[in-house]
Amino acid sequence: MKQFEELKPEGGATRTASRPATIRSTTSRTSRSYAGGDGYTHFPQDDDDRVGDSCERGSEKEFEVGWDGDSDPMNPRSMSKLRRWSIVVVVSLSSLCVTCASSLYTSIYGQVVPEFHTSRLVATLGLSLFVMGLGCGPMVLAPLSEFYGRRPIYIYSYIFFVIWIIPCAVAQNIETILITRFLDGLSGAAFLSVAGGTMGDMFARHELSGPMMVYTASPFVGPEIGPLVGGFINQYTTWRWSFYVLIIWAAVQLAGIILLVPETYHPVLLRKKARQMRKETGNDAWHAPIERMNKSIAKTVLWSCIRPFQLLFFEPMCLNLCLLSAVLLGILYLFFGAFPLVFQGNHGFSLSHTGLTFLGIFVGMLAGIFTDPYWQRNYARLVREREAHGGEPGGSEPEFRLPPTIYGAILVPIGLFGFGWTTYSWVIPIIFSAIFGCGVILVYSGVFTFLVDCYPVYAASALAANSFARSSFAAAFPLFGVQMYHNLGYQWATTLLAFLALALAPFPYIFYRYGKRLRGSSRYASE
């Protein structure tokens, strides 16, 4: 199954149209769900949500509003390429700002701890709570976009993202910072849960790889930029300027969202088109599919919170791949405490120079991103081989998405072992950190697409489960990282992390070989 499904009209006339691409589940009698075309939202439905009998549905179908092809003026895919790419840039930079805000905070410890007479561990809670907010937010914000569209979620969530930075900048105690950091992460989570769907709204399947590569990269390169920027700010001025800079940056992004990012969610735009047609024709029979959905917001949000945990508890493939993703992000966020120990304590680096050492991970991630065309060709080769062995034309298997994860899972422990046992130097650990960063990106690129293909009906829940697991580990690891490095030493602490990653490395290969058999006995996966 594809992550994004196009909205195709059934005919050339306006009065016949297709419903938004959905897939109905037959695996559960108690909860039928639909996967939205964005791969994030999902639509819980009960049997009593059906609209009338078959005759009534046929009559309503005649007056159901849809697109007159991709050239329809109200269809976001009819916008010029420049306009669509400007939206991609604004949304991606907004996501970058949110994730940068998570790690930029780590540069203020040296000033905040003595000023507020607190401990380093308590100060680290500001990082953990922000990341935990990023993990919890998608479960609420993603389903809300189904009802209200993407633009309101973007605007209001980013307004609150800017607002909650202000108390951090003027805080007079550590408690204020901790509380507002969690709320700030919760608000900014919209760009990690809703924005991916915007790409699918604006670009057809054959155009999607470029925009998705740009957007997908932004949440992962953002954390590396944070210490780089924060190191220079906090070395030469007060810690409050870290938040002043974030306020300025986020305010510019908010202006860009308001001015340049229109509504792109197809069901909401079709509702607007239906209203126009009713007004122009005087015929109230015209309607959009979303206007015939009898759904409760509370029930939709509730299922958005429950089903990710069902997948984690009952699906071994989802559990183990989410665990791999979570450990890698946990290690990445643990490095925000470990790098200062290694490079400041071992090599006498200044705060700003320590921030520059994160360029290794940054460059490694960019290198991993630029390998995407190779993995796309490899995926196409596997599809052709499947066809040659009697498979249906164009058909695929979810396991074909896992090769980059297999190789990434090998690179990660190599990078960690190398980093740990070369800390006597300052340049070699940075090189190995680049290998680690490349491996992380390759793991994520394969895991995300595999989860969407493997659980097409529950794609939103699978991604939400992954997001929650990643954020939980990223919140927890920094709380014990510094103590672990002090007690075990730089070499053995990093080696412990490498062995943890190595223990999880075989799972992508196991699922590549035996995933089809596991899917055959699964309650939720496609067969």
C-alpha positions in Angstrom: 0.0 0.0 0.0 1.1 3.5 -0.6 1.4 6.1 2.1 -0.4 8.7 0.1 -3.5 8.0 -2.1 -4.7 10.4 -4.7 -8.2 11.9 -4.8 -9.4 10.9 -8.3 -12.8 11.9 -9.7 -14.9 9.1 -11.0 -15.8 11.1 -14.1 -15.2 14.4 -15.8 -18.3 16.1 -14.5 -18.4 17.9 -11.2 -21.4 16.0 -10.0 -19.6 12.7 -9.7 -16.6 12.5 -7.5 -14.6 10.1 -5.4 -14.3 9.9 -1.7 -11.0 10.6 -0.1 -8.8 7.5 -0.5 -9.5 5.2 2.5 -9.0 1.6 3.3 -11.5 -0.3 5.4 -10.4 -2.7 8.1 -11.9 -6.2 8.3 -9.7 -7.4 11.1 -11.8 -6.1 14.0 -15.5 -6.2 14.5 -15.4 -3.7 17.4 -13.5 -0.9 15.8 -13.5 -0.2 12.1 -11.0 2.3 11.0 -9.8 4.2 8.0 -6.4 5.4 7.1 -6.3 8.9 5.8 -4.4 9.8 2.7 -1.8 11.6 4.7 -0.7 8.5 6.6 -1.2 10.2 9.9 -4.9 10.7 10.7 -7.3 7.8 11.1 -11.0 7.6 11.2 -12.7 5.3 13.7 -16.2 4.4 12.7 -19.0 2.4 14.1 -21.6 0.5 12.2 -24.2 3.0 12.9 -22.2 5.7 11.1 -23.4 4.4 7.8 -25.6 6.8 5.9 -28.9 5.3 5.0 -29.4 2.1 2.9 -27.8 1.4 -0.5 -30.5 3.3 -2.5 -30.0 6.4 -0.4 -26.2 6.1 -0.8 -26.6 5.8 -4.5 -28.8 9.0 -4.6 -26.4 10.9 -2.4 -23.4 9.8 -4.5 -25.0 11.6 -7.5 -24.6 14.9 -5.7 -21.3 14.2 -4.0 -18.8 16.9 -4.8 -15.3 16.0 -5.9 -12.4 17.4 -7.9 -12.5 18.1 -11.7 -9.0 16.5 -11.8 -5.8 18.0 -10.5 -6.4 21.1 -12.5 -9.5 22.0 -10.4 -8.7 25.6 -9.1 -9.6 24.6 -5.6 -7.4 21.5 -5.7 -4.1 22.3 -3.9 -2.3 20.2 -6.6 -3.3 22.9 -9.2 -1.1 25.5 -7.5 2.1 26.4 -9.3 5.2 24.4 -8.5 6.9 27.6 -7.0 3.9 28.1 -4.7 3.8 24.5 -3.5 7.5 24.4 -2.9 7.3 27.7 -0.9 4.8 25.9 1.4 7.1 23.0 1.7 10.0 25.3 2.8 7.8 27.2 5.3 6.4 24.0 6.9 9.8 22.3 6.9 11.5 25.3 8.5 8.8 25.5 11.1 9.4 21.8 12.0 13.1 22.6 12.1 12.5 25.4 14.6 10.5 23.2 16.9 13.1 20.4 17.1 15.9 22.9 17.3 14.2 24.4 20.3 14.3 21.0 22.0 18.1 20.8 22.0 19.1 24.5 22.1 18.0 24.4 25.7 20.9 22.1 26.6 23.4 25.0 26.1 21.9 27.0 29.0 22.7 24.5 31.8 25.9 26.2 32.8 24.2 29.5 33.6 20.8 28.3 34.8 22.0 25.8 37.4 23.9 28.4 39.5 21.4 31.2 38.9 18.4 29.2 40.1 20.4 27.1 42.7 19.2 23.9 41.2 20.9 20.6 40.1 22.0 19.6 36.6 19.5 16.7 36.7 16.5 19.0 37.5 17.7 21.4 34.7 17.8 18.4 32.3 14.1 17.9 33.0 13.4 20.9 30.8 14.8 18.9 27.8 12.9 15.7 28.8 9.6 17.4 29.3 9.8 19.2 26.0 10.5 16.0 24.1 7.7 14.2 26.0 5.3 17.0 24.8 6.4 16.3 21.3 5.5 12.6 21.8 2.1 13.2 23.3 0.9 16.1 21.0 0.4 14.0 17.8 -2.2 11.8 19.4 -4.4 14.8 19.9 -3.5 17.2 17.1 -3.5 14.7 14.2 -7.1 13.6 14.6 -8.2 17.2 15.2 -6.9 18.1 11.7 -9.4 15.7 10.3 -12.3 17.9 11.6 -10.9 21.4 11.2 -8.3 21.1 8.5 -4.5 21.6 8.6 -4.3 25.4 8.5 -6.1 26.1 11.8 -4.0 23.4 13.6 -0.8 25.0 12.2 -1.7 28.5 13.1 -3.1 28.0 16.6 -0.5 25.4 17.7 2.3 27.7 16.5 0.8 30.7 18.2 0.9 28.7 21.5 4.4 27.5 20.6 5.6 31.1 20.5 3.6 32.1 23.6 5.1 29.4 25.7 8.6 30.4 24.9 8.1 33.8 26.4 7.8 32.6 30.1 11.0 30.6 29.5 12.8 33.8 28.5 11.6 35.8 31.5 11.5 32.9 34.1 12.6 33.7 37.6 12.7 30.1 38.8 13.3 26.6 37.3 9.7 25.5 37.9 8.4 28.1 35.4 10.9 26.8 32.7 10.0 23.1 33.3 6.2 23.6 33.1 6.3 25.9 30.0 8.8 23.6 28.2 6.3 20.7 28.3 3.5 22.9 27.1 5.8 24.3 24.4 6.7 20.8 23.1 3.0 19.9 23.2 2.1 22.9 21.0 4.9 22.4 18.5 4.1 18.8 18.0 1.6 19.7 15.2 4.5 19.9 12.8 5.6 16.4 13.6 2.2 14.9 13.1 0.2 16.9 10.6 2.7 18.5 8.2 3.6 15.2 6.5 0.0 15.1 5.2 0.4 18.5 3.6 3.0 17.1 1.2 0.6 14.4 0.1 -2.1 17.0 -0.3 -0.1 19.1 -2.8 1.9 16.5 -4.7 0.9 13.5 -6.8 2.6 10.2 -6.0 5.3 10.6 -8.7 6.2 14.1 -7.4 6.3 13.2 -3.7 9.8 11.9 -3.0 11.5 15.4 -3.2 9.1 17.3 -0.9 9.0 14.4 1.5 12.8 14.1 1.6 13.0 17.8 2.5 10.3 17.7 5.2 11.4 14.4 6.7 15.0 15.7 7.1 13.9 18.8 9.1 12.9 17.1 12.4 16.2 15.2 12.5 18.7 17.9 11.6 17.0 20.4 13.9 18.4 18.8 17.1 22.0 19.1 15.8 21.5 22.8 15.0 20.4 23.6 18.5 23.7 23.1 20.4 25.6 24.8 17.5 23.5 28.0 17.8 23.1 27.8 21.5 26.8 27.3 22.1 27.6 30.7 20.6 24.7 32.5 22.3 25.5 31.2 25.8 29.2 31.7 25.5 28.9 35.4 24.6 25.7 36.6 26.3 23.0 35.6 28.9 21.0 32.4 28.6 17.8 34.4 28.2 18.9 35.3 24.7 18.6 31.6 23.7 14.8 32.0 24.1 14.8 35.5 22.7 16.3 34.1 19.5 13.7 31.3 19.4 10.9 33.8 19.9 12.1 35.9 16.9 12.6 32.8 14.7 9.3 31.3 15.7 7.5 34.6 15.1 8.9 34.8 11.6 7.8 31.3 11.0 4.3 32.1 12.3 4.1 35.0 9.9 5.1 32.7 7.1 2.5 30.2 8.0 -0.3 32.8 8.1 0.7 34.5 4.9 1.9 31.6 2.7 0.4 28.3 3.9 -3.3 27.9 2.8 -5.6 25.0 3.7 -4.6 21.9 1.8 -6.6 19.1 3.4 -8.8 17.7 0.5 -11.9 16.8 2.6 -12.1 20.3 4.1 -11.6 22.0 0.7 -14.3 19.8 -0.8 -16.6 20.9 2.0 -15.9 24.5 1.0 -16.6 23.7 -2.6 -19.9 22.0 -1.7 -21.0 25.1 0.1 -20.2 27.2 -2.9 -22.2 24.9 -5.2 -25.2 24.9 -2.8 -25.1 28.7 -2.8 -24.7 29.0 -6.6 -27.3 26.4 -7.6 -29.7 26.7 -4.7 -29.7 22.9 -4.5 -29.0 21.7 -0.9 -28.4 18.1 -2.2 -24.8 19.0 -3.1 -22.5 17.8 -0.3 -18.9 16.8 0.4 -18.0 13.3 1.9 -16.8 14.9 5.2 -20.3 16.4 5.7 -21.8 12.9 5.8 -19.4 11.6 8.4 -21.2 11.2 11.8 -18.2 11.1 14.1 -17.5 12.2 17.6 -14.4 14.3 18.1 -13.9 12.8 21.6 -14.2 9.2 20.2 -11.7 10.0 17.4 -9.2 11.4 19.8 -9.7 8.5 22.3 -9.0 5.9 19.6 -6.0 8.0 18.5 -4.6 7.5 22.0 -5.6 3.8 22.5 -4.7 2.1 19.2 -0.9 2.9 19.2 -0.6 1.0 22.4 -2.6 -1.9 21.0 0.0 -2.1 18.2 2.9 -2.0 20.6 1.4 -4.7 22.8 0.1 -7.1 20.1 2.4 -6.6 17.1 6.0 -7.9 17.6 7.2 -6.2 14.4 5.8 -2.8 15.4 7.2 -3.2 18.9 10.7 -4.1 18.0 11.1 -1.6 15.2 9.7 1.1 17.5 12.1 0.0 20.2 15.0 0.3 17.7 13.9 3.8 16.7 13.4 4.8 20.3 16.8 3.6 21.4 18.5 5.5 18.6 16.7 8.8 19.4 17.4 8.2 23.1 21.1 7.9 22.4 21.0 11.0 20.2 19.5 13.1 23.0 21.9 11.5 25.5 24.8 12.9 23.4 23.6 16.4 24.2 25.0 15.7 27.7 27.9 13.4 26.7 29.5 15.6 24.0 30.3 18.4 26.5 31.9 15.9 28.8 34.0 14.4 26.1 35.0 17.6 24.3 35.1 20.1 27.1 36.3 17.8 29.8 38.7 15.8 27.7 39.9 18.4 25.2 39.2 21.7 26.7 36.7 22.9 24.1 34.7 26.1 24.7 30.9 26.0 24.7 30.8 27.3 21.1 33.4 24.8 19.9 31.5 22.0 21.6 28.4 23.0 19.7 30.4 22.7 16.4 31.2 19.1 17.2 27.6 18.2 16.5 28.3 19.0 12.8 29.6 15.5 12.5 26.1 14.0 13.2 24.6 16.7 11.1 26.7 15.9 8.1 26.2 12.2 8.6 22.4 12.6 8.5 22.6 14.7 5.4 24.7 12.0 3.8 22.1 9.4 4.7 19.3 11.6 3.3 21.1 11.9 0.0 21.3 8.1 -0.4 17.5 8.1 -0.8 17.6 7.8 -4.7 19.7 4.6 -4.3 17.1 3.0 -2.0 14.3 4.1 -4.3 16.0 2.2 -7.2 16.6 -0.8 -4.9 12.9 -0.8 -4.0 11.9 -0.7 -7.7 14.3 -3.6 -8.4 12.7 -5.7 -5.7 9.3 -4.9 -7.1 10.4 -6.0 -10.6 11.9 -9.2 -9.2 8.6 -9.9 -7.5 6.7 -9.4 -10.8 9.2 -11.7 -12.6 8.3 -14.5 -10.1 4.6 -14.2 -10.8 3.5 -11.3 -8.6 0.9 -8.8 -9.8 2.2 -5.9 -11.8 3.2 -3.0 -9.6 2.6 -5.0 -6.4 5.0 -4.9 -3.5 5.7 -6.2 -0.1 6.2 -4.1 3.0 9.5 -5.8 3.7 11.0 -4.2 0.5 11.2 -1.0 2.6 13.6 -2.5 5.1 17.0 -2.6 3.3 18.0 0.9 4.4 17.1 0.0 8.0 19.2 -3.2 7.8 22.3 -1.2 6.8 21.6 1.6 9.1 21.3 -0.7 12.0 24.8 -2.0 11.2 26.3 1.5 10.9 24.9 2.7 14.3 26.9 0.3 16.5 30.0 0.8 14.3 29.7 4.6 14.9 29.2 4.2 18.6 32.1 1.7 19.2 34.4 4.0 17.1 33.3 7.1 19.0 33.8 5.5 22.4 37.3 4.1 21.9 38.8 7.1 20.1 37.9 9.8 22.6 41.7 10.4 23.1 41.4 12.4 19.9 39.0 15.1 19.0 38.5 14.7 15.3 38.1 10.9 15.0 35.1 10.7 17.4 33.4 13.4 15.2 34.0 11.2 12.1 32.5 8.2 13.9 29.6 10.4 15.1 28.9 11.1 11.4 28.7 7.3 10.8 26.2 7.1 13.7 24.1 10.0 12.2 24.0 8.4 8.8 22.9 5.1 10.4 20.1 6.8 12.4 18.6 8.4 9.3 18.7 5.1 7.3 17.0 3.3 10.1 14.2 5.9 10.4 13.6 6.1 6.6 13.0 2.4 6.4 11.0 2.0 9.6 8.6 4.8 8.8 7.8 3.5 5.3 7.6 -0.1 6.5 5.1 0.7 9.2 2.9 2.6 6.8 3.0 -0.3 4.2 2.7 -3.1 6.8 -0.3 -1.5 8.7 -2.1 0.5 6.0 -5.4 0.6 7.8 -3.7 1.7 11.0 -0.9 3.8 9.5 -1.6 6.7 11.7 -1.6 4.6 14.9 1.6 2.8 13.9 3.4 6.2 13.3 1.9 7.5 16.6 3.2 4.5 18.4 6.7 5.1 16.9 6.6 8.8 17.8 5.5 8.0 21.4 8.2 5.4 21.9 10.9 7.6 20.4 9.9 10.6 22.5 9.7 8.5 25.7 13.3 7.2 25.3 14.6 10.6 24.2 13.1 12.1 27.3 14.5 9.4 29.6 18.1 8.9 28.3 19.4 12.4 29.1 18.3 11.9 32.8 20.9 9.2 33.4 23.5 9.9 30.6 25.8 12.2 32.4 25.9 10.0 35.5 26.6 6.9 33.3 29.5 8.6 31.6 30.9 9.7 35.0 30.6 6.3 36.5 31.7 4.1 33.6 34.0 6.4 31.8 33.7 7.7 28.2 34.8 4.4 26.6 32.6 1.9 28.4 29.6 4.2 28.7 29.5 4.6 24.9 30.3 0.8 24.5 27.2 0.0 26.6 25.1 2.1 24.2 26.7 0.4 21.2 25.9 -3.1 22.6 22.3 -2.0 23.2 22.1 -0.9 19.5 23.8 -4.1 18.4 21.3 -6.2 20.3 18.5 -4.6 18.3 20.3 -4.6 14.9 19.2 -8.1 13.8 15.5 -7.4 13.9 15.2 -5.5 10.6 16.9 -8.4 8.8 14.7 -10.9 10.6 11.6 -9.0 9.6 12.9 -8.7 6.0 13.3 -12.5 5.8 10.2 -13.6 7.8 8.0 -10.6 7.9 5.5 -12.0 5.4 5.0 -15.1 7.6 4.5 -12.9 10.7 2.0 -10.7 8.9 0.0 -13.8 8.0 -0.8 -14.3 11.7 -1.2 -10.6 12.6 -4.4 -9.0 13.8 -3.5 -5.6 12.3 -1.0 -6.0 9.5 -1.7 -6.4 5.7 -1.3 -9.9 4.3 
